[in-house]
Amino acid sequence: MGWTNSHLHEFICGEQMYADPSAELEQYESDPPVLDESKVTVSELLEDIHQGLVYEYDFGDSWEHIVTVEKILPVDASTSAIAVCLAGSRACPPEDCGGIGGYVEMLRALRNRKHPEHKSIQEWLGSPFDPESFDVAKANYWLRKLKWPRVTESQLRKILMARDGYNE
């Protein structure tokens, strides 16, 4: 996605919720138990075409994504397990931009040099932002650096920091 994994998130598959157990998402007795996301892979949850799950990132901004299996390729024993981005469109919204409504307002301000927030949003972003950009080769470059099929939080943090130009 382009985000930094710096906010709470959850995966919902059917009636079951998966998340980082350290987030302690179970608030009420009636809530279903939250299972440890590190104990299951996407391929274990989604075994058939057209199955899907919901991924929610940043409960404040509430970015909700529907992940659906479109095709399952046969396993090739000569290749290692990897994730591959086949296509995509548009840039990932910046962290903490306020969800869908905040993102729309941010884009409106960036397009209009006379908008009262134009300059402050540019400064907040820190670098030019093109909402239409997407680079599948760049996405796959970073995906190849992860150790599939079980990517750990530590691995992900290290890759995200490198992607964003920071040394851990």
Secondary structure as UniProt FT lines:
FT   STRAND          9..13
FT   TURN            14..15
FT   STRAND          16..19
FT   HELIX           21..23
FT   TURN            29..30
FT   STRAND          34..36
FT   HELIX           37..39
FT   HELIX           42..45
FT   TURN            49..50
FT   STRAND          52..57
FT   TURN            59..61
FT   STRAND          63..68
FT   TURN            77..78
FT   TURN            95..96
FT   HELIX           99..111
FT   TURN            113..114
FT   TURN            116..117
FT   HELIX           118..125
FT   TURN            131..132
FT   HELIX           136..144
FT   HELIX           153..163
FT   TURN            164..165
//
